[in-house]
Amino acid sequence: MALIKCPECGQNVSNLAESCPNCGYPLNAPLDELKKDQTKAKLTPDTPDNLETNVPPFTEKVKRPINSKLIIMSFVGIIVLLCILLPTIIIPSIQYSKAVTLIEEGSYTEAKLILYGLGDFKDAKDYLNSLDEVYPDNITAVLYNNSTLCLKNDGTVLTTGGGNTFGELNVSDWTDIIEITCGLRHTVGLKTDGTVIATGNNDFGQCNVSSWSDIVQINAFFNDTIGLKSDGTVVATGKNYAQELNVEDWTNIVKVCVGDDFACGLKKDGTVVVAGDTEGSQYNQAISEITSLKNVIDISCGVFDILALKSDGTVELFGEENIRKYDTEIAKWKNIVKVYSGMGDYFGLKKDGSVVCVSDFNKYGEGDVDYWNDIMAIANDGSCTIGVRRNGTVVAIGNNEYGQCNVNYWKNIGMYTDY
């Protein structure tokens, strides 16, 4: 016999007893029931029936109603934030990245059009300045049939050739020049401070540019002069025979050029505007076609024509019927980065610095430029063609009756950057 403790009262009891003699608790119950009772005794302390416990009763979680007003306000806030960020940060960032990629691929002119549209975003203007050095506008010019001018990288201007009847070559004292352009008998220069200087024939007021300011690009043709301002508007002076200089309502312009009795402007969105002579069905049709063109990245005006370079590197020619016979040949050009229209001569500058040309006359061989290489700028007057190489030297071909092609010894020609 052995003694065990009663699980109910804790007294010592014989292990043979059927129940506890003290409290009557059954001792010979099945083992599993005994274990349950022992577990219950440990987990359930003696608690009076009338004693309230601190355990809170179970309650079902109450569902709160959805605050629809708060949700709507949050949604509106997100939309407003996106409206602010999309045009100012998100879209410009995407365009900026695209421009950088195009620059890395060598598509400089297409990149320039995007950078123009970015304005002051990040360092877009710095990129534009660097691209101007790659394919600069107006660093060389030809006065029709007798003289050549080139801009040096120190901001001065060189001249060669004959004739100075109206003082059109009186540029030896010019300084801080970043662009030059020539009309029939006048020369115009853009200075680093955005002002403009001119010399030569002023019978039609084509040299009346002293009041201009904030100019970023200039162009002249025959007896007209046109200038692009930094805010994308345009100023002009000259003969204005066919209202070609009525450009005061132009906006968002990134490049201007002027031809015989018409002017042309390239807009930020890659479209083109034209002012001037639109009489006659043939010419009017050409104006209608070019103004409906999209994705244009460069333009150049000739006498009766306009060359338009598209973002895919192809070129289209617009103008009177007698010059549109060259459409098919020019349409074959590929990988063009800059276009130049002269007096019946049309030039395309390629990425690799080579030049393609379609010439109406080629009387003096001015269109024989197939062998040229490493070119970054071109000028032509219909009888003489000038090419500026990246190393700052100059090549010329065509009529040299007045010495206008005597440029073989010129050096340091290019965009003036020391400002």
LUMRO-611059 format. One line per 5 residues: number of its first residue (from 1); for each residue x, y, z of N, C-alpha, C. Coordinates in steps of 0.2 Angstrom, whole numbers, plus 2048, in hexadecimal, padded with zeros to 3 digits. Example, Ala and Ser with C-alpha at 12.3 -4.5 7.8 and 13.67 -1.06 7.14 Angstrom:
2
1	842/7E4/827/83E/7EA/827/842/7F0/827 ~ 840/7F5/823/844/7FB/824/840/800/827
This chain:
419
1	804/7FA/800/800/800/800/804/806/800 ~ 802/80B/7FD/806/812/7FC/801/817/7FD ~ 804/81D/7FF/7FF/823/800/800/827/7FA ~ 7FA/82A/7F8/7FA/82F/7F2/7F6/835/7F5 ~ 7F7/83B/7F2/7F3/841/7F3/7ED/841/7F0
6	7E7/843/7F3/7E1/844/7F0/7E1/84A/7EC ~ 7E0/849/7E5/7E0/84F/7E1/7DB/855/7E2 ~ 7D6/853/7E7/7D1/858/7E8/7D3/85C/7EE ~ 7D4/858/7F4/7D6/85C/7FA/7DD/85C/7FC ~ 7E1/857/7F9/7E8/857/7FA/7EA/853/800
11	7E6/84F/804/7E7/84B/809/7EA/845/807 ~ 7EF/842/80B/7F2/83B/80A/7EC/836/80A ~ 7EC/832/805/7E7/82C/805/7EA/826/802 ~ 7E8/820/804/7EA/81A/802/7E9/819/7FA ~ 7EE/816/7F7/7ED/815/7F0/7E8/810/7EE
16	7E6/80C/7F3/7E0/807/7F2/7D9/80A/7F3 ~ 7D9/810/7F6/7D2/812/7F8/7CF/814/7F2 ~ 7C8/813/7F2/7C4/814/7EC/7C2/81C/7EC ~ 7C2/81F/7F2/7C1/826/7F2/7C4/829/7F8 ~ 7C5/830/7F8/7C8/833/7FE/7C4/833/804
21	7C6/830/809/7C2/830/80F/7C1/837/812 ~ 7C4/83C/80F/7C4/843/812/7BF/847/80E ~ 7BF/847/808/7BB/84B/803/7B6/847/7FF ~ 7B7/840/7FE/7B3/83C/7FA/7B5/83C/7F3 ~ 7BA/83F/7F1/7BD/83F/7EA/7BE/838/7E8
26	7BB/836/7E2/7BD/82F/7E0/7C4/82E/7DE ~ 7C7/829/7E0/7CE/828/7DF/7CF/822/7D9 ~ 7CA/81E/7D8/7CB/819/7D3/7C8/81B/7CC ~ 7C7/821/7CB/7C4/823/7C4/7C9/822/7BF ~ 7C7/821/7B9/7CC/820/7B3/7D1/825/7B3
31	7D7/823/7B0/7DD/827/7B0/7DC/82E/7AC ~ 7D8/82D/7A7/7D8/833/7A2/7D3/838/7A6 ~ 7CE/836/7A9/7CA/83B/7AD/7CD/83E/7B3 ~ 7D2/83A/7B6/7D5/83D/7BB/7DA/842/7B9 ~ 7DD/841/7B3/7E2/846/7B1/7DE/84D/7AF
36	7D8/84C/7AC/7D4/852/7AB/7D2/856/7B1 ~ 7D0/852/7B6/7CF/855/7BC/7D5/859/7BF ~ 7DB/855/7BF/7E1/859/7C2/7E2/85F/7BE ~ 7E2/85F/7B7/7E3/865/7B3/7DE/86A/7B5 ~ 7D8/868/7B6/7D3/86D/7B7/7D4/871/7BE
41	7D7/86D/7C3/7D8/86F/7C9/7DE/874/7C9 ~ 7E3/873/7C5/7E8/878/7C4/7E7/87E/7C1 ~ 7E2/87E/7BB/7E1/883/7B7/7DB/888/7BA ~ 7D7/885/7BF/7D1/888/7C1/7D2/889/7C9 ~ 7D4/88F/7CB/7D5/891/7D2/7CE/891/7D5
46	7CF/891/7DC/7C8/891/7E0/7C6/899/7DF ~ 7C0/89A/7DD/7BE/8A0/7DC/7B6/8A0/7DE ~ 7B5/8A4/7E2/7AD/8A5/7E5/7A9/8A6/7DF ~ 7A3/8A3/7DF/79F/8A4/7D9/79C/8AB/7D8 ~ 79C/8AF/7DE/79A/8B5/7DD/79F/8BB/7DC
51	7A6/8B8/7DB/7AB/8BD/7DA/7AC/8BE/7D2 ~ 7AB/8C5/7D1/7AC/8C7/7CA/7B3/8C7/7C8 ~ 7B5/8C5/7C2/7BC/8C5/7C0/7BD/8CB/7BB ~ 7C3/8CD/7BA/7C5/8D3/7B6/7C6/8D1/7AF ~ 7C4/8CB/7AD/7C5/8C9/7A6/7BF/8CC/7A2
56	7C0/8D0/79D/7BA/8D3/79A/7B7/8CE/795 ~ 7B0/8CF/795/7AD/8CA/790/7AF/8CB/789 ~ 7AE/8C6/785/7B0/8C6/77E/7AB/8CA/77A ~ 7AD/8CF/777/7A8/8D3/773/7AB/8D3/76B ~ 7A6/8D3/767/7A7/8D3/760/7AA/8DA/75D
61	7AF/8DA/759/7B2/8E0/757/7AD/8E4/753 ~ 7AD/8EB/754/7A8/8EF/751/7AB/8F1/74A ~ 7A8/8F1/745/7AA/8F3/73E/7A8/8FB/73E ~ 7AE/8FF/73D/7AC/906/73C/7AA/907/735 ~ 7A6/90C/734/7A4/90E/72D/7AA/911/729
66	7AA/910/722/7AF/912/71E/7AE/91A/71D ~ 7B4/91E/71E/7B4/925/71D/7B5/927/716 ~ 7AF/927/712/7B0/928/70B/7B3/92F/709 ~ 7B1/934/70D/7B4/93B/70C/7BB/93B/70D ~ 7BE/937/712/7C5/937/712/7C9/934/70C
71	7C5/92E/70A/7C8/92B/704/7C8/92F/6FE ~ 7C3/933/6FD/7C2/937/6F7/7C7/93D/6F8 ~ 7C8/940/6FE/7CD/945/6FE/7D4/942/6FD ~ 7D6/93C/6FF/7DC/939/6FE/7DE/938/6F7 ~ 7D8/936/6F3/7D9/935/6EC/7DA/93B/6E8
76	7D6/940/6EA/7D7/947/6E7/7DE/94A/6E8 ~ 7E1/949/6EE/7E7/94B/6F0/7ED/948/6EC ~ 7EC/941/6EA/7F1/93D/6E6/7F0/940/6DF ~ 7EA/941/6DC/7EA/944/6D6/7ED/94B/6D5 ~ 7EC/94F/6DA/7EF/956/6DA/7F6/955/6DA
81	7F9/951/6DE/800/950/6DF/803/94D/6D8 ~ 800/949/6D5/802/946/6CE/802/94C/6C9 ~ 7FC/950/6C9/7FC/956/6C4/802/95A/6C5 ~ 804/95B/6CB/80A/960/6CC/810/95C/6CA ~ 811/956/6CC/818/952/6CB/818/950/6C4
86	813/94E/6C0/814/94C/6B9/817/951/6B5 ~ 814/957/6B4/817/95C/6B0/81E/95F/6B2 ~ 81F/95F/6B9/825/963/6BB/82B/95E/6BD ~ 829/958/6BE/82F/953/6C0/82F/94D/6BC ~ 829/949/6BC/829/942/6B9/82A/943/6B2
91	826/946/6AE/827/947/6A7/82D/94A/6A5 ~ 82F/94F/6A8/836/952/6A6/83C/94D/6A7 ~ 83B/949/6AC/840/945/6AE/841/93F/6A8 ~ 83B/93D/6A6/83B/938/6A1/83E/93B/69A ~ 83C/941/699/83E/945/693/846/946/693
96	848/948/699/84F/949/69A/853/943/699 ~ 851/93D/69C/854/937/69B/855/935/694 ~ 84F/936/690/84F/935/689/854/939/685 ~ 854/93F/687/859/944/684/860/942/685 ~ 862/940/68B/869/93D/68C/86A/937/688
101	866/933/688/867/92D/684/868/92E/67C ~ 864/933/67A/865/935/673/86C/938/672 ~ 86E/93C/677/875/93F/676/87A/93A/676 ~ 879/935/67A/87E/92F/67A/87E/92B/674 ~ 878/92B/671/878/927/66A/87A/92C/664
106	87B/932/666/87D/937/660/878/93A/65D ~ 872/93A/65F/86C/93D/65C/86B/944/65F ~ 870/948/65D/870/94F/661/86A/953/65F ~ 868/954/659/863/959/658/85C/957/65B ~ 85B/950/65B/855/94E/65E/855/94F/666
111	85B/94E/668/85C/950/670/85B/957/671 ~ 85D/95B/66C/85C/963/66D/855/965/66E ~ 851/962/669/84A/963/669/847/962/670 ~ 849/95C/673/846/95A/67A/848/95F/67F ~ 84F/960/67F/852/965/684/84F/96C/684
116	84D/96E/67E/84A/975/67D/844/975/681 ~ 840/96F/681/839/96F/684/83A/96E/68C ~ 840/96C/68E/841/96C/695/843/972/699 ~ 844/977/695/846/97E/698/84B/97D/69D ~ 84A/97F/6A4/84E/980/6A9/84F/979/6AD
121	84C/974/6AB/84C/96D/6AE/853/96B/6AF ~ 855/969/6B5/85C/967/6B6/861/96B/6B2 ~ 866/967/6AE/86B/96B/6AB/86A/96A/6A3 ~ 863/96B/6A1/861/96B/69A/865/970/696 ~ 865/976/699/868/97C/695/870/97A/694
126	873/977/699/87A/976/698/87B/970/693 ~ 877/96C/692/877/967/68D/876/96A/686 ~ 871/96F/686/870/973/680/876/976/67D ~ 879/97A/682/880/97D/680/885/979/67E ~ 885/973/681/88A/96E/67E/889/96B/677
131	882/96A/676/880/968/66F/881/96D/66A ~ 880/974/66C/882/979/667/889/979/665 ~ 88D/976/669/894/976/667/895/970/662 ~ 891/96B/662/891/965/65E/88F/967/657 ~ 889/96A/656/887/96C/650/884/973/651
136	889/978/651/887/97F/652/883/982/64C ~ 87F/987/64E/87B/98A/648/87F/991/647 ~ 87F/993/641/882/999/63F/889/99B/641 ~ 88E/996/640/895/998/641/898/99A/63B ~ 895/999/635/898/99B/62E/892/99D/62A
141	894/9A2/626/88F/9A5/621/892/9A7/61B ~ 88E/9A8/616/890/9AA/60F/88C/9B0/60D ~ 88F/9B5/60B/88C/9BB/608/88B/9B9/601 ~ 885/9BA/5FE/884/9B7/5F7/889/9B9/5F2 ~ 88C/9B4/5EF/890/9B5/5E9/897/9B8/5EA
146	899/9BA/5F1/8A0/9BD/5F1/8A4/9BC/5F7 ~ 8A1/9BB/5FD/8A4/9BB/603/8A2/9B5/608 ~ 8A7/9B3/60C/8A6/9AE/611/8A8/9B1/618 ~ 8A4/9AF/61D/8A6/9B1/624/8A5/9AB/629 ~ 8AA/9AB/62E/8AA/9A5/632/8AB/9A8/639
151	8A8/9A5/63E/8A8/9A7/645/8AE/9A3/648 ~ 8B3/9A6/64C/8B8/9A3/64F/8B6/9A2/656 ~ 8B9/99D/659/8B7/99B/660/8B9/9A0/666 ~ 8BC/9A5/664/8BD/9AB/668/8B8/9B0/668 ~ 8B3/9AF/664/8AE/9B4/663/8AF/9B9/65E
156	8B4/9B9/65A/8B5/9BE/654/8B3/9BA/64E ~ 8B4/9BE/648/8B1/9BC/642/8B6/9BD/63C ~ 8B8/9B8/638/8BC/9B8/633/8B8/9B9/62C ~ 8BB/9BD/627/8B8/9BE/621/8BD/9BD/61B ~ 8BA/9BB/615/8BE/9BA/60F/8BA/9BB/609
161	8BC/9BE/604/8B8/9BF/5FE/8B9/9C6/5FC ~ 8B5/9C7/5F7/8B4/9CE/5F4/8AE/9D2/5F6 ~ 8AE/9D8/5F4/8A8/9DC/5F5/8A7/9DE/5FC ~ 8A6/9E4/5FE/8A4/9E7/604/8A0/9ED/603 ~ 89C/9ED/5FE/899/9F3/5FC/895/9F7/601
166	891/9F3/605/88D/9F6/60B/890/9F5/612 ~ 897/9F3/612/89A/9F2/618/898/9EC/61C ~ 895/9E7/618/893/9E0/61A/898/9DC/61D ~ 89F/9DE/61C/8A4/9DA/61E/8A8/9DE/624 ~ 8A5/9E3/626/8A8/9E7/62C/8A7/9E4/633
171	8AA/9DE/634/8A9/9DB/63A/8AF/9DA/63E ~ 8B5/9DD/63C/8BB/9DC/63F/8BB/9DE/646 ~ 8B7/9E2/648/8B7/9E4/64F/8B2/9E1/653 ~ 8AE/9DC/650/8A9/9D8/654/8AC/9D4/659 ~ 8A9/9D3/65F/8AC/9CF/664/8A6/9CB/668
176	8A7/9C6/66B/8A2/9C3/66F/89C/9C0/66B ~ 89E/9BE/665/899/9BC/660/898/9B4/661 ~ 892/9B2/661/890/9AB/661/88D/9A8/65B ~ 88A/9AD/657/887/9AB/651/888/9B0/64C ~ 888/9AE/645/888/9B3/640/883/9B0/63A
181	881/9B5/637/87C/9B3/631/87C/9B9/62C ~ 87B/9B8/626/87C/9BD/620/875/9BD/61C ~ 874/9C3/61A/86E/9C4/615/872/9C5/60E ~ 86E/9C9/60A/871/9CA/603/877/9CE/604 ~ 877/9D4/608/87C/9D8/609/87D/9DB/610
186	87B/9D7/614/87C/9D9/61B/87E/9D3/620 ~ 881/9D4/625/884/9CF/62A/881/9D1/631 ~ 87F/9CB/634/87C/9CC/63B/880/9C8/640 ~ 881/9CA/646/885/9C6/64B/881/9C6/651 ~ 881/9C0/655/87D/9BF/65B/883/9BF/660
191	882/9C4/666/887/9C4/66B/885/9C0/671 ~ 88A/9BF/675/88A/9BB/67B/884/9BD/680 ~ 883/9C4/680/87E/9C7/684/877/9C7/682 ~ 876/9C3/67C/86F/9C3/679/86E/9C9/675 ~ 872/9CE/674/871/9D3/66F/873/9D2/668
196	872/9D6/663/873/9D4/65C/876/9DA/659 ~ 87B/9D9/655/87F/9DE/651/87E/9DD/64A ~ 87E/9E2/646/87D/9E1/63E/881/9E7/63B ~ 883/9E5/635/887/9E9/630/885/9E8/629 ~ 885/9ED/625/884/9EC/61E/87E/9F0/61B
201	87B/9EE/616/875/9F1/613/86F/9F1/618 ~ 86D/9F7/618/867/9F8/61D/861/9FC/61A ~ 860/9FB/613/85B/9FE/60F/854/9FC/612 ~ 853/9F6/614/84D/9F4/616/84C/9F3/61E ~ 851/9F6/622/851/9F5/629/854/9EE/62B
206	857/9EA/627/859/9E4/629/85E/9E4/62E ~ 862/9EA/62F/867/9EA/634/864/9ED/63B ~ 85E/9EF/63B/85B/9F2/641/85A/9ED/647 ~ 85F/9EB/64A/85F/9E6/64F/862/9E8/656 ~ 864/9EE/656/867/9F1/65C/863/9F0/662
211	85D/9F0/661/858/9F0/667/856/9E9/669 ~ 858/9E4/666/857/9DD/667/85B/9DB/66E ~ 857/9D7/672/85B/9D4/678/858/9CD/679 ~ 85C/9C9/67D/85A/9C2/67F/859/9BE/679 ~ 85D/9BF/674/85D/9BB/66D/862/9B5/66E
216	85F/9AF/66C/863/9A9/66C/865/9A6/665 ~ 862/9A9/660/863/9A6/659/861/9AC/654 ~ 865/9AC/64F/864/9B1/64A/864/9AE/643 ~ 861/9B1/63E/861/9AF/637/85F/9B4/632 ~ 863/9B5/62D/862/9BA/628/861/9B7/621
221	85E/9BA/61C/85D/9B8/615/85B/9BE/611 ~ 85E/9BF/60C/85D/9C5/607/85D/9CC/60C ~ 857/9CE/60C/856/9D5/610/852/9D4/616 ~ 852/9CE/619/84F/9CD/620/853/9CA/625 ~ 852/9CC/62B/855/9C9/631/850/9C7/636
226	851/9C1/639/84D/9BF/63E/850/9BC/644 ~ 84D/9BD/64A/851/9BB/650/84C/9B7/655 ~ 84F/9B2/658/84B/9AE/65D/84D/9B0/664 ~ 848/9B2/668/849/9B4/66F/849/9AE/674 ~ 84C/9AF/67A/84D/9A9/67E/846/9A7/681
231	841/9AB/680/83A/9A8/683/836/9A5/67D ~ 839/9A4/677/836/9A0/672/832/9A5/66D ~ 832/9AB/66E/82F/9B0/66A/834/9B2/664 ~ 832/9B6/65F/836/9B8/65A/835/9BF/658 ~ 83B/9C2/656/83B/9C9/654/83E/9C9/64D
236	83C/9CE/649/83E/9CE/642/83F/9D5/63F ~ 843/9D6/63A/843/9DD/637/846/9DC/630 ~ 844/9E1/62C/846/9E0/625/841/9E2/620 ~ 841/9E0/61A/83D/9E2/614/835/9E0/616 ~ 834/9DA/618/82D/9D7/619/829/9D8/613
241	82B/9D7/60D/828/9D8/607/821/9D4/607 ~ 821/9CD/60A/81B/9C9/609/819/9C7/610 ~ 81A/9CC/615/818/9CB/61C/81C/9C5/61F ~ 821/9C3/61D/825/9BE/61F/828/9BF/626 ~ 828/9C5/628/82B/9C7/62F/825/9C8/634
246	81F/9C7/632/819/9C7/637/819/9C1/63C ~ 81E/9C1/640/81F/9BB/644/81E/9BD/64C ~ 81B/9C2/64D/81A/9C5/654/816/9C0/659 ~ 812/9BC/655/80D/9B8/659/810/9B1/65A ~ 816/9AF/658/819/9A9/658/81B/9A8/65F
251	81A/9A2/662/81D/9A0/669/820/999/669 ~ 823/997/66E/826/990/66F/82B/98E/669 ~ 82E/993/666/833/992/660/83A/990/663 ~ 83D/98C/660/844/98A/662/849/98B/65C ~ 846/98C/656/84B/98E/650/847/992/64B
256	84A/997/648/847/99B/643/84C/99B/63D ~ 849/99C/637/84D/99D/631/848/9A1/62C ~ 84B/9A5/627/847/9A9/623/84A/9A8/61C ~ 845/9A8/617/847/9A7/610/845/9AD/60C ~ 843/9AC/605/841/9B1/601/83A/9B2/602
261	838/9B7/606/831/9B9/607/82D/9B4/60C ~ 830/9B0/610/82D/9AC/615/832/9AB/61A ~ 82F/9A9/620/833/9A8/626/830/9A1/629 ~ 834/99E/62D/833/997/62F/835/996/636 ~ 831/993/63B/832/992/642/831/98B/644
266	836/988/647/835/982/64A/833/982/651 ~ 82E/97F/653/82B/97F/65A/82E/97A/65E ~ 82D/97B/665/82F/976/66A/82C/96F/669 ~ 826/96F/666/822/968/665/824/965/65F ~ 829/968/65B/82B/964/655/827/966/64F
271	822/96B/64F/81E/96D/64A/821/974/647 ~ 81F/976/641/822/97C/63E/81D/981/63C ~ 81E/987/63D/81A/98D/63B/81D/991/636 ~ 819/994/631/81C/998/62B/818/99E/62B ~ 81C/9A3/629/819/9AA/628/81C/9AC/621
276	817/9B0/61D/81A/9B3/617/815/9B1/611 ~ 818/9B1/60B/815/9B0/605/812/9A9/605 ~ 80B/9A9/605/808/9A3/604/803/9A3/5FE ~ 804/9A8/5FA/800/9A8/5F4/802/9A3/5EE ~ 7FE/9A1/5EB/7FF/99C/5E5/7FE/995/5E8
281	7FB/991/5E4/7F9/98A/5E7/7FF/986/5E9 ~ 804/986/5E4/80A/982/5E6/80D/983/5EC ~ 80E/98A/5ED/812/98C/5F4/80D/98B/5FA ~ 807/98C/5F9/802/98C/5FE/802/984/600 ~ 802/980/5FC/802/979/5FD/808/977/601
286	80E/979/5FF/814/978/603/814/97A/60A ~ 811/980/60B/810/983/612/80C/97F/616 ~ 806/97C/613/801/978/616/804/971/619 ~ 809/96F/614/80C/968/616/811/969/61B ~ 815/96E/61B/81A/96F/620/817/970/627
291	812/974/627/80F/976/62E/80B/970/631 ~ 80A/96B/62D/806/965/630/80B/960/632 ~ 812/961/630/817/95C/632/818/95C/639 ~ 81A/956/63C/81C/955/643/823/952/643 ~ 825/953/64A/82C/950/64B/832/953/647
296	831/959/646/837/95D/643/83C/95F/648 ~ 842/95E/647/847/960/64B/84C/965/649 ~ 84C/967/642/850/96C/63F/84D/96F/639 ~ 84E/975/637/84B/978/631/851/97D/62E ~ 850/97E/628/854/982/624/851/985/61E
301	851/98C/61D/84D/98F/618/852/991/612 ~ 850/98F/60C/854/992/606/850/997/603 ~ 850/998/5FC/84D/99E/5F9/846/99C/5F9 ~ 844/997/5F6/83C/995/5F5/83B/98E/5F9 ~ 83F/98C/5FE/83E/986/600/840/985/608
306	83E/980/60B/83F/97E/612/841/977/612 ~ 847/976/615/849/96F/617/847/96E/61E ~ 843/968/61F/841/966/626/844/95F/628 ~ 848/95F/62D/84B/959/630/847/956/635 ~ 845/950/635/841/94C/639/845/948/63E
311	841/946/644/845/943/649/848/93C/648 ~ 845/939/642/848/933/640/84E/934/63B ~ 851/93A/63B/857/93B/636/855/93C/62F ~ 84F/93C/62D/84D/93D/626/84B/944/625 ~ 84B/946/61E/84A/94D/61D/845/94E/617
316	841/953/618/83C/955/613/83D/95C/610 ~ 83C/95D/60A/83C/963/606/836/966/605 ~ 834/96C/606/82E/970/605/830/976/601 ~ 82B/978/5FC/82C/97E/5F9/828/97E/5F2 ~ 82B/982/5EE/827/983/5E7/828/97C/5E3
321	824/97C/5DE/824/975/5DA/82B/974/5D7 ~ 82E/979/5D4/834/978/5D0/83A/976/5D4 ~ 83A/976/5DB/83F/973/5DF/83D/96D/5E2 ~ 837/96B/5E2/834/965/5E5/836/95F/5E1 ~ 839/960/5DC/83B/95A/5D8/841/956/5DC
326	844/959/5E1/849/956/5E5/847/952/5EB ~ 840/952/5EC/83D/94F/5F1/83F/948/5F2 ~ 83F/944/5ED/840/93D/5ED/848/93C/5EF ~ 84C/940/5EC/853/93F/5EE/855/940/5F5 ~ 852/946/5F7/853/948/5FE/850/943/603
331	84B/940/601/847/93C/606/84B/935/607 ~ 850/934/603/855/92E/604/85A/930/609 ~ 85B/936/60B/860/937/610/85E/934/617 ~ 863/931/61A/863/92E/621/868/931/626 ~ 866/930/62C/86B/932/632/86D/939/631
336	869/93E/62F/86B/945/62F/86A/948/636 ~ 86E/94C/637/86E/950/63E/86D/957/63D ~ 86E/95A/637/86D/961/636/86C/962/62E ~ 868/967/62D/867/969/625/868/970/624 ~ 86A/971/61E/86C/978/61B/869/979/614
341	865/97E/613/863/980/60C/866/986/60A ~ 869/986/604/86C/98C/601/868/98E/5FB ~ 86B/991/5F6/868/993/5F0/868/98E/5EB ~ 863/989/5EC/862/983/5E8/867/97D/5E9 ~ 86A/97E/5EF/86E/978/5F1/86C/976/5F8
346	86B/96F/5F9/868/96D/5FF/86D/968/602 ~ 86F/969/609/874/965/60C/871/962/612 ~ 874/95C/614/872/958/61A/879/956/61D ~ 879/958/623/87F/956/627/87E/94F/62B ~ 882/94A/62A/881/944/62E/884/943/634
351	882/93E/638/885/93D/63F/88D/93C/63F ~ 88F/939/639/896/938/639/89A/93E/636 ~ 897/944/635/89B/949/632/89B/94A/62B ~ 898/945/627/898/945/620/892/949/61E ~ 892/94B/617/88D/950/615/88A/94D/60F
356	883/94D/60E/880/94B/608/87D/952/605 ~ 87C/952/5FE/87A/958/5FB/876/956/5F5 ~ 871/95A/5F4/86D/95A/5ED/86D/961/5EB ~ 870/962/5E5/871/969/5E2/86D/96A/5DC ~ 86A/970/5DB/865/972/5D6/86A/974/5D0
361	86F/977/5D1/873/979/5CB/87A/976/5CC ~ 87E/977/5D1/885/974/5D2/889/977/5CD ~ 888/97D/5CB/88C/980/5C5/893/981/5C7 ~ 895/982/5CD/89C/983/5CF/89E/97D/5D3 ~ 89B/978/5D3/89D/972/5D7/89B/973/5DF
366	897/978/5E1/896/979/5E8/892/973/5EB ~ 890/96F/5E8/88C/969/5EB/891/963/5EB ~ 897/963/5E9/89B/95D/5E9/89F/95D/5F0 ~ 89B/95A/5F5/89E/95A/5FC/89E/953/5FE ~ 89D/94E/5FA/89D/947/5FC/8A3/945/600
371	8A9/948/5FE/8AF/946/602/8B0/94A/608 ~ 8AC/94E/60A/8AD/952/610/8AC/94D/616 ~ 8AF/94F/61C/8AE/94B/622/8B0/94F/628 ~ 8AD/94D/62E/8AE/950/634/8AB/957/634 ~ 8A6/958/630/8A3/95F/630/89E/960/635
376	89D/966/638/898/968/63D/894/96E/63B ~ 896/971/636/891/977/633/893/978/62C ~ 88D/97B/629/88E/97C/621/88A/983/620 ~ 88D/986/61B/88A/98C/618/88A/98C/610 ~ 885/98F/60D/885/98E/606/881/995/603
381	884/997/5FD/880/99D/5FA/87E/99B/5F3 ~ 87E/995/5F1/87C/993/5EA/882/992/5E6 ~ 888/995/5E7/88D/994/5E3/894/992/5E7 ~ 894/992/5ED/899/991/5F2/897/98D/5F8 ~ 89A/988/5FA/898/984/600/89E/984/605
386	89C/986/60B/8A1/986/611/8A0/981/616 ~ 8A5/97D/618/8A4/978/61D/8A9/979/623 ~ 8A6/979/629/8AB/97A/62F/8AC/973/632 ~ 8B2/971/633/8B4/96B/636/8B4/96B/63E ~ 8B4/966/641/8B4/965/648/8BA/968/64B
391	8C0/967/647/8C6/969/649/8C7/971/648 ~ 8C2/974/646/8C2/97C/646/8C5/97E/63F ~ 8C6/97A/63A/8C9/97C/634/8C3/97C/62F ~ 8C4/97F/629/8BE/980/624/8C0/97D/61D ~ 8BB/97B/61A/8BC/979/613/8B7/97D/60F
396	8B8/97E/609/8B4/981/604/8B4/97F/5FD ~ 8AE/97F/5FA/8AE/97D/5F3/8A9/981/5EF ~ 8AB/982/5E9/8A6/986/5E4/8AA/98C/5E1 ~ 8A6/991/5E0/8A8/997/5DD/8AD/99B/5E1 ~ 8B3/99C/5DF/8B8/9A0/5E3/8BA/9A6/5DF
401	8B5/9A9/5DB/8B7/9AF/5D7/8B9/9B5/5DB ~ 8B7/9B6/5E1/8B9/9BB/5E6/8BD/9B9/5EC ~ 8BF/9B3/5EB/8C3/9B0/5F1/8BF/9AE/5F7 ~ 8B9/9AD/5F6/8B4/9AB/5FB/8B6/9A4/5FE ~ 8BA/9A0/5FA/8BB/999/5FC/8C2/999/5FF
406	8C6/99E/600/8CC/99E/603/8CC/99E/60A ~ 8CB/998/60D/8CA/997/614/8CE/991/616 ~ 8D3/98F/612/8D7/989/614/8DB/98A/61A ~ 8DD/990/61C/8E1/991/621/8DE/993/627 ~ 8D7/994/627/8D4/996/62D/8D4/990/632
411	8D4/993/639/8D4/98E/63E/8D0/991/644 ~ 8CF/98C/649/8CB/98E/64F/8C4/991/64D ~ 8C1/98E/648/8BA/990/646/8B5/98C/64A ~ 8B0/98F/64D/8AB/98B/651/8A8/98F/656 ~ 8A3/98C/65A/89F/990/65F/8A3/993/664
416	8A2/999/665/8A5/99D/66A/8A3/99B/671 ~ 8A7/998/675/8A5/995/67C/8A8/998/682 ~ 8AC/99D/681/8AF/9A0/687/8AB/9A6/689 ~ 8A5/9A5/68C/8A1/9AA/68F/89C/9A6/694
